[in-house]
Amino acid sequence: SNGKIDKRALPDPLGLGISTGVVYQGPRNEIESHLIAIYEEVLKRQPIGIHDDFFLLGGDSIKSIQITSRLKQRGYSLRIGDILQHPVIEDLSCYVKQVVRIADQGLFTGMIPLSPIQHFFFEGSEVDRHYFNQSVLLQVSGGLSEEGVRLSLEKLVEHHDALRMVYRSGSEGWEQENLGLEQGYLLEILSVSDDAAFIRECERLESSCDLSKGPLFRAGLFRRAWGDQLLLIAHHLVIDGVSWRILFEDLSALYDQYLRGLPFALPAKTDSFGYWQQQQRLYAQQEVLLSEEAYWSGLSSFAVDPLRKDHPEGSNLVGDVQTLSFSLSAPLTELLLTQCYRAYHTEINDLLVTGLGLALKEVLGQERLLLSMEGHGREEIGSDVDVSRTVGWFTTIYPVGLDLSGTGGITDHLIGVKERLRRVPNKGIGYGILRYLSDKCSAVHPEVRFNYLGDFGTGSPAESGREIFTFSGDAHGESISSKRLRDVSLDVSGILTGGMLHISLSYSDSEYEQETIGSVLSCYQSILEELILTVSSAT
């Protein structure tokens, strides 16, 4: 009667809302209102009620970081662990607190001790350390203003301190320094005639940075006949997957503000990478972390056979890498993200790791497997540190031992993998801290790595609602030097874009025949689809 649509009376459109099996109840107080609004924004589903479950709505640990960040902007704080342990909004609301400490909003400069993942990088291959980047190609509808891009990137580098890092080798090893605004960034405006020239220019930008001088954040604005593309490049030492999400969101906001003639404004900073590293060094001496030593040391005696290869004597350089992939359909992806949690409280990683392990068992005969797992690395470490909106390389890499030698059914293996992953202390962050900051953990060297990068959507909408930048699938050259030695033989990653899960497997074509890897991926897809259908129907 008032001319407004009652959204709760509408049918449930695919991809927007889902049936969680609970009766909708709206917020009863201010905190529940904030949580519901943020859940709907991050999970892209509505309506969400106070009885809905975070995991049944498609939540994961990376989305929990986004939720805590947005809540902080509204003046409230919440631990990431609280969201994962209390997934129902009604229960979670009891753990929300008002913000009592504001991170330093000034420019962070000075020397910073290396983090565990940075130590891991510098102990690895010495070849072309300067050429080890992450890069993203953004598609733009229409043309981009050079002035708007320059001013937006300038604000990004001012706001996100880690983008101004440099690295030098000294008498006591590698050190990192956070420079001031004089460091800046690099932007080149380029016109190319064809795809080959485009890739050449991309690789020139990728390979030309200097670790000791910087800048380690650079961009190329390509004027092409059919439209503009923006290539963003950052050395991996200063960025990770969660950081890219932050940059996408901020870049979209800044450029949108430029177009609308508004003053630049970004959400408040969270704690600096330097402060985080101070807290990690303190955590390295705490008893709660030292008690993990026995768990991690036990993995060094986890017996596994060497990974079977077609050509064991083959080289394993970045230049040898080939990648094969598959994609799940949108309906199956939806089931994976939501309904698979209901029966066994399995998370996305549980199913993806189980499927991978069973595929390697089926094709390569690997019944026992040491897997190198990657995590976002922003776990709770016993302090009030908040890095939910901080850019840097926080990634954790830790080993997990899988035993798939039994003859049980597919759900038995899933439950076994789930229980083994749950036994990992504090999402694995302690392994690197014990190894590199406490020197109390021996190295383990898995031959297979797995990394679920989470949901990257299709682009990053600005505050005005329009999506200025979208991700381009166009080839844009190599982000890592072809001469570098790889640290694993099989590198498996999963990413969610456009409502579909995409799994990629990178391997050395000097070690494996394409037919072998194709069989692994085909088996992986078949098992994963069976797992999803079996678990989602067991409600």
C-alpha positions in Angstrom: 0.0 0.0 0.0 2.9 2.4 0.5 4.3 1.6 -2.9 7.4 -0.3 -1.6 8.2 -3.9 -2.4 8.0 -6.4 0.4 11.2 -8.3 -0.4 10.5 -11.0 2.2 7.3 -12.0 0.2 9.2 -12.4 -3.0 10.3 -15.9 -4.3 13.9 -16.8 -3.6 15.9 -16.0 -6.7 18.9 -18.3 -7.5 22.1 -16.7 -6.3 20.6 -14.0 -4.2 18.9 -15.7 -1.3 18.7 -19.4 -0.2 16.5 -21.5 2.0 18.3 -22.0 5.2 15.4 -23.9 6.8 14.8 -21.3 9.6 11.9 -18.9 10.0 12.9 -15.3 9.3 13.2 -13.0 12.2 14.5 -9.4 11.8 16.8 -7.5 14.1 15.6 -6.6 17.6 18.3 -4.1 18.5 21.0 -1.9 17.0 23.8 -4.5 17.1 21.7 -7.1 15.3 20.8 -4.5 12.7 24.4 -3.7 12.1 25.3 -7.4 11.8 22.5 -8.2 9.4 23.3 -5.2 7.2 26.9 -6.3 7.0 26.1 -9.9 6.4 23.8 -9.0 3.5 26.6 -6.8 2.1 29.4 -9.3 2.4 27.5 -12.5 1.7 25.4 -10.9 -1.1 22.2 -12.5 0.2 19.0 -11.1 1.5 17.0 -11.1 3.5 19.1 -12.4 6.4 17.6 -12.9 9.8 19.0 -13.3 13.3 18.5 -17.1 13.2 20.5 -17.6 10.0 23.8 -19.4 10.0 27.0 -17.8 8.6 28.1 -21.1 7.0 24.8 -22.0 5.5 24.8 -18.5 3.9 28.1 -19.3 2.2 30.5 -17.8 4.8 34.1 -18.7 5.2 37.2 -17.4 7.1 38.0 -14.7 4.5 34.5 -13.4 4.6 34.7 -13.2 8.3 37.6 -10.8 8.0 35.5 -8.6 5.7 32.7 -8.7 8.3 35.0 -7.6 11.2 36.4 -4.8 9.0 33.0 -3.4 8.1 31.8 -3.7 11.7 34.8 -1.7 12.9 33.9 1.1 10.5 30.6 1.3 12.4 32.3 1.6 15.8 32.1 -2.0 16.9 34.7 -4.8 17.3 34.4 -8.5 16.9 37.0 -11.3 16.7 37.2 -13.4 13.6 37.1 -16.5 15.8 33.8 -15.3 17.3 32.1 -15.4 13.9 33.4 -18.9 13.1 32.5 -20.3 16.6 29.1 -18.6 16.8 27.8 -18.5 13.3 24.2 -17.6 14.2 23.7 -13.9 14.4 21.5 -14.1 17.5 24.3 -15.8 19.4 27.1 -13.7 17.8 25.6 -10.4 18.8 26.5 -11.1 22.4 30.2 -10.9 21.5 30.1 -7.5 19.8 31.9 -4.8 21.7 32.3 -1.1 21.2 35.7 -0.1 19.7 37.9 1.1 22.6 41.2 1.5 20.7 41.8 3.3 17.4 44.8 2.3 15.4 47.4 5.0 14.7 46.2 6.8 11.6 49.5 8.4 10.8 52.1 7.4 8.3 54.1 4.4 9.4 57.8 4.5 8.5 60.9 2.7 9.7 62.5 -0.7 10.0 60.3 -3.8 10.4 61.5 -7.3 11.3 60.7 -9.9 8.7 57.5 -12.0 9.2 57.5 -15.8 9.0 56.3 -15.9 5.4 58.9 -13.3 4.4 61.6 -15.5 6.0 60.2 -18.4 4.0 60.6 -16.4 0.8 64.2 -15.3 1.4 65.4 -18.8 2.4 64.1 -20.1 -1.0 65.5 -19.7 -4.5 67.9 -16.8 -4.8 67.2 -16.4 -8.5 65.4 -13.2 -9.6 64.0 -12.4 -6.2 62.9 -9.1 -7.6 60.6 -10.8 -10.1 58.1 -12.5 -7.8 54.9 -10.6 -8.1 51.1 -10.9 -7.9 49.3 -8.9 -10.6 45.7 -8.3 -11.7 44.3 -7.0 -14.9 41.2 -4.9 -14.5 38.7 -4.3 -17.3 37.1 -0.9 -17.6 33.8 -0.1 -19.3 34.7 3.0 -21.2 37.9 5.1 -20.9 39.9 5.9 -17.7 41.0 9.4 -16.7 44.8 9.4 -16.3 44.5 12.1 -13.7 41.8 10.1 -11.8 44.0 7.0 -11.8 47.1 8.9 -10.7 45.3 10.6 -7.8 43.6 7.4 -6.7 46.9 5.4 -6.7 48.6 8.2 -4.9 46.0 8.0 -2.1 46.3 4.2 -2.0 50.0 4.4 -1.4 49.6 7.0 1.2 46.9 5.0 3.1 48.4 1.5 2.8 51.9 1.7 4.3 53.1 -1.7 3.1 53.0 -0.5 -0.5 56.0 1.7 0.3 58.3 -1.1 1.5 61.9 -1.8 0.3 64.2 -4.8 1.1 68.0 -4.9 1.4 70.5 -7.6 2.1 72.8 -6.7 5.1 75.4 -8.4 7.2 72.7 -10.0 9.3 70.4 -11.0 6.5 67.5 -9.4 4.7 65.8 -6.4 6.3 62.7 -4.4 5.3 62.0 -0.7 5.6 58.8 1.2 5.3 59.5 4.5 3.5 57.6 7.7 3.5 55.6 9.3 0.8 58.7 10.1 -1.3 58.6 6.4 -2.3 55.5 6.8 -4.3 54.5 4.3 -7.0 55.0 3.8 -10.8 52.3 4.4 -13.4 53.0 4.1 -17.1 50.5 5.1 -19.8 50.9 2.6 -22.7 49.4 2.1 -26.2 49.9 -1.3 -27.9 49.1 -2.5 -31.3 48.3 -6.2 -30.6 48.2 -8.8 -27.9 51.8 -9.8 -28.4 53.0 -6.3 -27.8 50.6 -6.0 -24.8 52.1 -9.1 -23.1 55.7 -7.8 -23.8 54.9 -4.5 -22.1 53.2 -6.3 -19.1 56.3 -8.6 -18.6 58.6 -5.6 -18.8 56.7 -3.9 -16.0 56.6 -7.2 -14.0 60.4 -7.8 -14.3 61.8 -4.3 -13.8 61.4 -3.6 -10.1 64.3 -3.2 -7.7 63.8 -4.6 -4.2 66.2 -2.2 -2.6 64.9 0.9 -4.3 61.3 0.2 -5.2 58.6 1.1 -5.8 57.2 -2.4 -5.4 53.7 -1.3 -6.4 53.3 -0.3 -10.0 50.6 0.0 -12.6 50.2 0.1 -16.4 47.2 2.0 -18.0 46.8 0.5 -21.4 44.9 2.4 -24.1 43.6 -0.2 -26.4 41.5 0.1 -29.5 38.4 -1.3 -27.9 38.9 0.2 -24.4 41.2 0.7 -21.4 42.8 -1.9 -19.2 44.6 -1.3 -15.9 47.3 -3.7 -14.8 48.2 -3.6 -11.1 51.4 -5.2 -10.0 52.8 -5.7 -6.5 55.7 -7.7 -5.3 54.4 -10.6 -3.3 56.5 -9.4 -0.3 54.0 -6.6 0.2 50.6 -8.2 -0.7 48.4 -11.3 -0.4 44.9 -12.3 -1.5 43.1 -10.6 1.3 45.1 -7.4 0.6 44.0 -7.4 -3.0 40.4 -7.4 -1.9 41.1 -4.3 0.2 42.9 -2.6 -2.7 40.1 -3.3 -5.2 37.5 -1.9 -2.8 39.5 1.2 -2.0 40.5 1.8 -5.6 36.9 1.6 -6.8 35.8 4.0 -4.0 38.6 6.5 -4.8 38.0 6.6 -8.5 34.3 6.8 -8.0 34.8 9.8 -5.7 37.0 11.4 -8.3 34.4 11.0 -11.0 31.7 12.5 -8.7 33.9 15.4 -7.6 34.0 14.4 -4.0 37.0 14.7 -1.6 39.0 11.4 -1.2 37.9 9.5 1.9 38.8 5.9 2.9 37.8 3.9 6.0 40.0 4.3 9.0 43.3 2.4 9.0 43.7 -0.8 11.1 47.0 -1.7 12.7 50.1 -1.4 10.6 52.1 -4.4 9.3 54.9 -3.2 11.6 52.7 -3.3 14.7 51.4 -6.8 13.6 55.0 -8.0 13.4 55.8 -6.6 16.9 52.8 -8.6 18.2 53.9 -11.8 16.4 57.4 -11.6 18.0 55.8 -11.3 21.4 53.4 -14.2 20.6 56.5 -16.3 19.7 57.5 -16.4 23.3 54.1 -17.1 24.8 53.4 -20.5 26.4 50.2 -21.0 24.4 52.3 -21.1 21.2 55.1 -23.1 22.6 52.6 -25.8 23.6 52.1 -26.4 19.8 55.7 -27.5 19.3 54.9 -31.2 19.9 52.1 -31.1 17.3 54.2 -29.6 14.5 57.3 -31.7 15.4 55.2 -34.8 15.0 54.6 -34.0 11.4 58.3 -34.4 10.6 57.9 -38.1 11.2 54.7 -38.5 9.2 55.7 -41.2 6.7 54.8 -40.7 3.1 56.1 -42.1 -0.2 57.7 -39.7 -2.6 55.2 -38.2 -5.0 55.0 -40.4 -8.2 56.2 -38.5 -11.3 56.3 -39.5 -14.9 59.8 -38.1 -15.1 61.4 -37.9 -11.7 64.6 -36.5 -13.1 62.8 -33.6 -14.8 63.4 -29.9 -13.9 60.9 -28.0 -11.8 61.3 -24.3 -12.8 58.6 -21.7 -13.1 59.4 -21.8 -16.9 58.4 -25.4 -17.0 54.9 -24.7 -15.6 51.7 -25.7 -17.3 48.3 -25.3 -15.8 45.1 -27.2 -16.3 41.8 -26.4 -14.7 38.1 -27.2 -14.3 35.0 -25.3 -13.1 32.0 -26.4 -11.2 28.6 -25.3 -12.4 26.9 -22.5 -10.6 24.3 -24.8 -9.0 27.0 -27.2 -7.7 29.0 -24.2 -6.4 25.9 -22.9 -4.6 25.5 -26.3 -2.9 29.2 -26.4 -1.9 29.0 -22.9 -0.4 25.8 -23.4 1.5 24.1 -26.8 1.9 27.2 -29.0 2.4 27.7 -27.5 5.8 24.4 -28.6 7.2 24.8 -32.4 7.6 28.4 -32.7 8.9 29.4 -29.1 9.6 32.0 -29.4 6.9 33.6 -26.3 5.5 34.6 -25.6 1.9 38.3 -26.6 2.5 37.2 -29.9 4.0 35.5 -31.0 0.7 38.2 -29.5 -1.6 41.0 -31.2 0.3 39.2 -34.5 0.5 38.5 -34.5 -3.2 42.1 -33.6 -4.0 43.5 -36.3 -1.7 41.2 -39.0 -3.1 42.1 -38.0 -6.7 45.8 -38.3 -6.0 45.2 -41.7 -4.4 43.2 -42.9 -7.4 45.6 -41.7 -10.1 49.0 -41.5 -8.5 48.5 -44.1 -5.7 49.3 -41.6 -2.9 47.4 -43.1 0.1 49.4 -41.0 2.6 50.1 -37.4 1.7 51.8 -34.4 3.1 50.0 -31.3 2.0 51.2 -27.7 2.2 48.2 -25.6 3.1 48.0 -21.8 2.7 45.8 -19.7 5.0 45.1 -16.0 5.2 47.3 -15.7 8.3 45.3 -13.0 10.2 44.3 -15.3 13.1 44.0 -14.2 16.7 47.4 -14.2 18.5 46.4 -13.2 22.0 46.5 -9.4 21.6 44.1 -6.6 20.6 45.8 -6.2 17.2 43.4 -5.6 14.3 44.7 -6.1 10.7 41.3 -6.6 9.0 42.0 -3.7 6.6 45.8 -3.8 6.6 47.7 -4.5 3.3 50.7 -6.8 3.5 51.9 -10.4 3.1 50.2 -12.2 6.0 49.9 -15.7 4.4 50.6 -18.7 6.5 52.0 -21.9 5.0 51.8 -25.0 7.1 51.9 -28.8 6.6 49.0 -31.2 7.0 49.3 -35.0 6.9 46.5 -36.9 5.2 45.9 -40.6 5.6 43.5 -41.9 3.0 44.6 -45.6 3.1 41.3 -46.9 4.5 38.6 -48.6 2.5 35.7 -46.6 3.8 33.1 -44.7 1.7 33.6 -41.2 0.4 31.9 -39.6 3.5 34.1 -41.6 5.8 37.2 -40.0 4.1 35.5 -36.6 4.3 34.9 -36.9 8.0 38.5 -38.1 8.5 40.0 -35.2 6.6 37.7 -32.8 8.4 38.8 -34.0 11.8 42.5 -33.8 10.8 42.1 -30.2 9.6 40.3 -29.3 12.8 43.3 -30.6 14.8 45.5 -28.0 13.2 46.2 -25.4 16.0 44.8 -21.9 15.4 44.5 -22.4 11.6 48.3 -23.1 11.3 49.7 -19.7 12.1 51.9 -21.1 14.8 54.0 -23.3 12.5 55.8 -20.4 10.8 56.1 -18.4 14.0 57.7 -21.3 15.8 60.0 -22.1 12.8 61.2 -18.6 12.0 60.7 -16.5 15.1 61.3 -19.0 17.8 63.6 -21.5 16.1 61.7 -24.4 17.7 60.2 -26.2 14.8 62.0 -28.3 12.1 61.1 -27.8 8.4 58.7 -30.1 6.6 58.7 -30.2 2.8 55.5 -31.3 1.2 55.4 -31.8 -2.6 51.8 -30.7 -3.0 50.3 -27.3 -2.1 46.7 -26.4 -1.8 45.2 -22.9 -1.5 41.6 -21.8 -1.6 41.6 -18.1 -2.3 37.9 -17.5 -1.6 35.3 -15.4 -3.4 36.6 -12.6 -5.7 33.1 -12.0 -7.2 33.2 -10.4 -10.6 34.5 -6.9 -9.7 34.4 -4.3 -7.0 31.3 -2.0 -6.9 31.8 1.5 -5.7 29.7 3.3 -3.1 27.5 4.7 -5.9 26.6 1.1 -6.8 28.3 1.0 -10.2 31.0 -1.5 -10.9 33.8 0.5 -12.4 36.4 -2.2 -12.6 35.9 -5.9 -13.4 38.5 -8.7 -13.6 39.8 -9.5 -17.0 40.7 -13.0 -18.0 43.1 -11.9 -20.7 46.6 -13.2 -20.6 49.0 -10.5 -19.3 52.4 -12.3 -19.2 54.2 -14.0 -16.3 54.2 -12.6 -12.8 57.2 -14.7 -11.6 60.6 -15.2 -13.3 60.7 -18.3 -15.4 64.2 -19.1 -13.9 63.0 -19.5 -10.3 62.9 -23.0 -8.8 59.5 -24.0 -7.6 59.1 -25.3 -4.0 56.3 -27.9 -4.8 55.6 -30.2 -7.7 51.8 -29.9 -7.8 50.3 -26.5 -6.9 46.5 -26.6 -6.6 44.4 -23.5 -6.1 40.7 -22.7 -6.0 39.0 -19.4 -6.5 35.3 -18.3 -6.7 34.4 -15.8 -9.4 31.1 -15.1 -11.0 29.3 -17.6 -8.8 31.4 -20.5 -10.0 34.3 -22.4 -8.4 37.4 -22.7 -10.5 40.1 -25.2 -9.6 43.6 -25.0 -11.2 46.5 -27.4 -11.0 50.0 -26.1 -12.0 52.8 -28.6 -12.7 56.1 -29.0 -14.4 55.8 -30.4 -17.9 59.4 -31.8 -17.4 58.1 -33.9 -14.5 54.6 -34.8 -15.7 52.8 -35.7 -18.9 49.7 -33.6 -19.6 47.7 -36.8 -19.8 48.6 -37.7 -16.2 47.6 -34.3 -14.8 44.5 -34.3 -16.9 43.5 -37.6 -15.3 44.1 -36.2 -11.8 41.9 -33.2 -12.6 39.2 -35.3 -14.2 39.1 -37.6 -11.2 39.2 -34.6 -8.8 36.2 -33.0 -10.5 34.2 -36.3 -10.5 35.0 -37.0 -6.8 34.3 -33.4 -5.8 30.9 -33.4 -7.5 30.0 -36.7 -5.9 31.0 -35.3 -2.5 28.9 -32.2 -2.9 25.8 -34.1 -4.0 26.2 -36.7 -1.3 26.8 -34.3 1.5 24.2 -31.7 0.5 21.5 -34.4 0.3 22.4 -35.9 3.8 20.3 -33.4 5.7 
